[in-house]
Amino acid sequence: MAEMLTYANQLHSLTSGRGIYSMEFSHYEDVPGHIAQKLIEERKAEKEPGKE
């Protein structure tokens, strides 16, 4: 999904504004372990008192 956030701009640039696309949900997948751990650590840091 993260890759799709910049796709519209890239497509627009590559096709001089003529390209179109659509997205359709396919399925869920497990998050890879290293990414899950990073997300957990970031969330813990957000929840620490005094952190804004």
Biopython code that builds the backbone (N, CA, C, O; Angstrom):
import numpy as np
from Bio.PDB.StructureBuilder import StructureBuilder

atoms = [
    (1, "MET", "N", (0.824, -1.191, 0.000)),
    (1, "MET", "CA", (0.000, 0.000, 0.000)),
    (1, "MET", "C", (0.865, 1.251, 0.000)),
    (1, "MET", "O", (0.530, 2.242, -0.649)),
    (2, "ALA", "N", (1.962, 1.208, 0.715)),
    (2, "ALA", "CA", (2.820, 2.391, 0.794)),
    (2, "ALA", "C", (3.309, 2.824, -0.588)),
    (2, "ALA", "O", (3.446, 4.017, -0.859)),
    (3, "GLU", "N", (3.569, 1.857, -1.450)),
    (3, "GLU", "CA", (4.040, 2.181, -2.795)),
    (3, "GLU", "C", (2.979, 2.905, -3.612)),
    (3, "GLU", "O", (3.306, 3.684, -4.507)),
    (4, "MET", "N", (1.714, 2.651, -3.307)),
    (4, "MET", "CA", (0.625, 3.257, -4.077)),
    (4, "MET", "C", (0.438, 4.740, -3.763)),
    (4, "MET", "O", (-0.184, 5.464, -4.540)),
    (5, "LEU", "N", (0.970, 5.190, -2.638)),
    (5, "LEU", "CA", (0.794, 6.591, -2.260)),
    (5, "LEU", "C", (1.487, 7.540, -3.227)),
    (5, "LEU", "O", (1.052, 8.680, -3.394)),
    (6, "THR", "N", (2.553, 7.089, -3.861)),
    (6, "THR", "CA", (3.267, 7.934, -4.821)),
    (6, "THR", "C", (2.981, 7.542, -6.273)),
    (6, "THR", "O", (3.429, 8.213, -7.202)),
    (7, "TYR", "N", (2.241, 6.463, -6.460)),
    (7, "TYR", "CA", (2.007, 5.944, -7.808)),
    (7, "TYR", "C", (1.256, 6.928, -8.697)),
    (7, "TYR", "O", (1.600, 7.075, -9.870)),
    (8, "ALA", "N", (0.244, 7.601, -8.171)),
    (8, "ALA", "CA", (-0.549, 8.531, -8.985)),
    (8, "ALA", "C", (0.329, 9.633, -9.561)),
    (8, "ALA", "O", (0.202, 9.971, -10.738)),
    (9, "ASN", "N", (1.215, 10.195, -8.753)),
    (9, "ASN", "CA", (2.110, 11.245, -9.243)),
    (9, "ASN", "C", (3.089, 10.707, -10.282)),
    (9, "ASN", "O", (3.356, 11.364, -11.288)),
    (10, "GLN", "N", (3.620, 9.517, -10.039)),
    (10, "GLN", "CA", (4.551, 8.919, -10.991)),
    (10, "GLN", "C", (3.854, 8.631, -12.317)),
    (10, "GLN", "O", (4.403, 8.909, -13.384)),
    (11, "LEU", "N", (2.663, 8.083, -12.252)),
    (11, "LEU", "CA", (1.909, 7.775, -13.467)),
    (11, "LEU", "C", (1.582, 9.046, -14.236)),
    (11, "LEU", "O", (1.695, 9.085, -15.461)),
    (12, "HIS", "N", (1.182, 10.069, -13.525)),
    (12, "HIS", "CA", (0.860, 11.358, -14.147)),
    (12, "HIS", "C", (2.087, 11.892, -14.892)),
    (12, "HIS", "O", (1.979, 12.345, -16.032)),
    (13, "SER", "N", (3.246, 11.835, -14.246)),
    (13, "SER", "CA", (4.477, 12.327, -14.865)),
    (13, "SER", "C", (4.871, 11.503, -16.087)),
    (13, "SER", "O", (5.244, 12.060, -17.119)),
    (14, "LEU", "N", (4.789, 10.189, -15.972)),
    (14, "LEU", "CA", (5.218, 9.307, -17.056)),
    (14, "LEU", "C", (4.303, 9.354, -18.275)),
    (14, "LEU", "O", (4.745, 9.079, -19.391)),
    (15, "THR", "N", (3.035, 9.699, -18.073)),
    (15, "THR", "CA", (2.069, 9.646, -19.172)),
    (15, "THR", "C", (1.553, 11.022, -19.575)),
    (15, "THR", "O", (0.554, 11.129, -20.286)),
    (16, "SER", "N", (2.220, 12.058, -19.133)),
    (16, "SER", "CA", (1.784, 13.439, -19.409)),
    (16, "SER", "C", (0.326, 13.662, -19.010)),
    (16, "SER", "O", (-0.419, 14.359, -19.699)),
    (17, "GLY", "N", (-0.064, 13.064, -17.897)),
    (17, "GLY", "CA", (-1.404, 13.263, -17.371)),
    (17, "GLY", "C", (-2.487, 12.409, -17.992)),
    (17, "GLY", "O", (-3.660, 12.585, -17.662)),
    (18, "ARG", "N", (-2.139, 11.488, -18.881)),
    (18, "ARG", "CA", (-3.148, 10.676, -19.578)),
    (18, "ARG", "C", (-3.420, 9.331, -18.911)),
    (18, "ARG", "O", (-4.470, 8.729, -19.139)),
    (19, "GLY", "N", (-2.499, 8.864, -18.104)),
    (19, "GLY", "CA", (-2.660, 7.538, -17.498)),
    (19, "GLY", "C", (-3.678, 7.534, -16.374)),
    (19, "GLY", "O", (-3.817, 8.511, -15.638)),
    (20, "ILE", "N", (-4.383, 6.428, -16.254)),
    (20, "ILE", "CA", (-5.327, 6.247, -15.156)),
    (20, "ILE", "C", (-5.076, 4.877, -14.533)),
    (20, "ILE", "O", (-4.499, 3.994, -15.167)),
    (21, "TYR", "N", (-5.510, 4.711, -13.303)),
    (21, "TYR", "CA", (-5.387, 3.418, -12.644)),
    (21, "TYR", "C", (-6.503, 3.281, -11.630)),
    (21, "TYR", "O", (-7.157, 4.259, -11.268)),
    (22, "SER", "N", (-6.708, 2.080, -11.184)),
    (22, "SER", "CA", (-7.660, 1.839, -10.102)),
    (22, "SER", "C", (-7.061, 0.782, -9.183)),
    (22, "SER", "O", (-6.207, -0.004, -9.593)),
    (23, "MET", "N", (-7.518, 0.774, -7.949)),
    (23, "MET", "CA", (-7.046, -0.209, -6.979)),
    (23, "MET", "C", (-8.227, -1.052, -6.528)),
    (23, "MET", "O", (-9.359, -0.577, -6.437)),
    (24, "GLU", "N", (-7.936, -2.294, -6.252)),
    (24, "GLU", "CA", (-8.959, -3.204, -5.757)),
    (24, "GLU", "C", (-8.333, -4.061, -4.668)),
    (24, "GLU", "O", (-7.242, -4.603, -4.847)),
    (25, "PHE", "N", (-9.030, -4.185, -3.531)),
    (25, "PHE", "CA", (-8.512, -5.004, -2.437)),
    (25, "PHE", "C", (-8.404, -6.454, -2.884)),
    (25, "PHE", "O", (-9.324, -7.002, -3.492)),
    (26, "SER", "N", (-7.275, -7.063, -2.575)),
    (26, "SER", "CA", (-7.061, -8.455, -2.928)),
    (26, "SER", "C", (-7.089, -9.341, -1.685)),
    (26, "SER", "O", (-7.896, -10.266, -1.596)),
    (27, "HIS", "N", (-6.197, -9.054, -0.716)),
    (27, "HIS", "CA", (-6.103, -9.899, 0.471)),
    (27, "HIS", "C", (-5.219, -9.235, 1.525)),
    (27, "HIS", "O", (-4.498, -8.279, 1.242)),
    (28, "TYR", "N", (-5.294, -9.755, 2.719)),
    (28, "TYR", "CA", (-4.399, -9.340, 3.793)),
    (28, "TYR", "C", (-3.211, -10.283, 3.819)),
    (28, "TYR", "O", (-3.317, -11.445, 3.427)),
    (29, "GLU", "N", (-2.073, -9.771, 4.285)),
    (29, "GLU", "CA", (-0.901, -10.608, 4.509)),
    (29, "GLU", "C", (-0.309, -10.254, 5.859)),
    (29, "GLU", "O", (-0.502, -9.144, 6.354)),
    (30, "ASP", "N", (0.410, -11.194, 6.457)),
    (30, "ASP", "CA", (1.114, -10.911, 7.699)),
    (30, "ASP", "C", (2.220, -9.903, 7.436)),
    (30, "ASP", "O", (2.846, -9.906, 6.376)),
    (31, "VAL", "N", (2.446, -9.048, 8.412)),
    (31, "VAL", "CA", (3.528, -8.074, 8.312)),
    (31, "VAL", "C", (4.835, -8.805, 8.592)),
    (31, "VAL", "O", (4.908, -9.574, 9.550)),
    (32, "PRO", "N", (5.875, -8.587, 7.779)),
    (32, "PRO", "CA", (7.166, -9.212, 8.059)),
    (32, "PRO", "C", (7.658, -8.829, 9.461)),
    (32, "PRO", "O", (7.403, -7.721, 9.934)),
    (33, "GLY", "N", (8.351, -9.739, 10.105)),
    (33, "GLY", "CA", (8.792, -9.552, 11.484)),
    (33, "GLY", "C", (9.560, -8.277, 11.746)),
    (33, "GLY", "O", (9.307, -7.603, 12.744)),
    (34, "HIS", "N", (10.500, -7.924, 10.868)),
    (34, "HIS", "CA", (11.313, -6.730, 11.107)),
    (34, "HIS", "C", (10.482, -5.453, 11.021)),
    (34, "HIS", "O", (10.756, -4.487, 11.733)),
    (35, "ILE", "N", (9.478, -5.441, 10.162)),
    (35, "ILE", "CA", (8.600, -4.274, 10.056)),
    (35, "ILE", "C", (7.669, -4.222, 11.264)),
    (35, "ILE", "O", (7.430, -3.146, 11.814)),
    (36, "ALA", "N", (7.146, -5.365, 11.678)),
    (36, "ALA", "CA", (6.272, -5.413, 12.853)),
    (36, "ALA", "C", (7.013, -4.903, 14.081)),
    (36, "ALA", "O", (6.462, -4.125, 14.860)),
    (37, "GLN", "N", (8.252, -5.333, 14.259)),
    (37, "GLN", "CA", (9.037, -4.900, 15.418)),
    (37, "GLN", "C", (9.268, -3.394, 15.388)),
    (37, "GLN", "O", (9.184, -2.737, 16.426)),
    (38, "LYS", "N", (9.552, -2.847, 14.231)),
    (38, "LYS", "CA", (9.749, -1.403, 14.096)),
    (38, "LYS", "C", (8.471, -0.651, 14.474)),
    (38, "LYS", "O", (8.528, 0.348, 15.192)),
    (39, "LEU", "N", (7.325, -1.124, 13.996)),
    (39, "LEU", "CA", (6.049, -0.483, 14.313)),
    (39, "LEU", "C", (5.745, -0.550, 15.808)),
    (39, "LEU", "O", (5.257, 0.420, 16.388)),
    (40, "ILE", "N", (6.031, -1.683, 16.425)),
    (40, "ILE", "CA", (5.807, -1.844, 17.864)),
    (40, "ILE", "C", (6.671, -0.867, 18.646)),
    (40, "ILE", "O", (6.190, -0.217, 19.574)),
    (41, "GLU", "N", (7.941, -0.757, 18.280)),
    (41, "GLU", "CA", (8.843, 0.159, 18.977)),
    (41, "GLU", "C", (8.401, 1.609, 18.804)),
    (41, "GLU", "O", (8.461, 2.389, 19.755)),
    (42, "GLU", "N", (7.959, 1.979, 17.605)),
    (42, "GLU", "CA", (7.488, 3.345, 17.373)),
    (42, "GLU", "C", (6.255, 3.646, 18.214)),
    (42, "GLU", "O", (6.134, 4.732, 18.780)),
    (43, "ARG", "N", (5.351, 2.691, 18.295)),
    (43, "ARG", "CA", (4.123, 2.894, 19.078)),
    (43, "ARG", "C", (4.440, 3.014, 20.563)),
    (43, "ARG", "O", (3.857, 3.850, 21.254)),
    (44, "LYS", "N", (5.359, 2.188, 21.062)),
    (44, "LYS", "CA", (5.751, 2.279, 22.470)),
    (44, "LYS", "C", (6.353, 3.643, 22.769)),
    (44, "LYS", "O", (6.077, 4.226, 23.818)),
    (45, "ALA", "N", (7.172, 4.156, 21.861)),
    (45, "ALA", "CA", (7.796, 5.467, 22.047)),
    (45, "ALA", "C", (6.735, 6.564, 22.083)),
    (45, "ALA", "O", (6.871, 7.526, 22.839)),
    (46, "GLU", "N", (5.688, 6.434, 21.281)),
    (46, "GLU", "CA", (4.600, 7.418, 21.266)),
    (46, "GLU", "C", (3.828, 7.414, 22.576)),
    (46, "GLU", "O", (3.345, 8.457, 23.016)),
    (47, "LYS", "N", (3.708, 6.259, 23.196)),
    (47, "LYS", "CA", (2.910, 6.125, 24.412)),
    (47, "LYS", "C", (3.668, 6.522, 25.674)),
    (47, "LYS", "O", (3.054, 6.659, 26.731)),
    (48, "GLU", "N", (4.989, 6.711, 25.594)),
    (48, "GLU", "CA", (5.772, 7.082, 26.770)),
    (48, "GLU", "C", (5.340, 8.450, 27.277)),
    (48, "GLU", "O", (5.111, 9.364, 26.486)),
    (49, "PRO", "N", (5.228, 8.593, 28.608)),
    (49, "PRO", "CA", (4.858, 9.899, 29.169)),
    (49, "PRO", "C", (5.881, 10.972, 28.795)),
    (49, "PRO", "O", (7.086, 10.720, 28.773)),
    (50, "GLY", "N", (5.384, 12.153, 28.508)),
    (50, "GLY", "CA", (6.269, 13.263, 28.162)),
    (50, "GLY", "C", (6.650, 13.323, 26.703)),
    (50, "GLY", "O", (7.302, 14.273, 26.271)),
    (51, "LYS", "N", (6.256, 12.329, 25.941)),
    (51, "LYS", "CA", (6.549, 12.331, 24.500)),
    (51, "LYS", "C", (5.371, 12.937, 23.766)),
    (51, "LYS", "O", (4.234, 12.503, 23.954)),
    (52, "GLU", "N", (5.621, 13.922, 22.941)),
    (52, "GLU", "CA", (4.552, 14.555, 22.152)),
    (52, "GLU", "C", (4.928, 14.520, 20.704)),
    (52, "GLU", "O", (4.172, 14.999, 19.858)),
]
sb = StructureBuilder()
sb.init_structure("model")
sb.init_model(0)
sb.init_chain("A")
sb.init_seg("    ")
for serial, (resi, resn, name, xyz) in enumerate(atoms, 1):
    if name == "N":
        sb.init_residue(resn, " ", resi, " ")
    sb.init_atom(name, np.array(xyz, "f"), 0.0, 1.0, " ", f" {name:<3s}", serial, name[0])
structure = sb.get_structure()
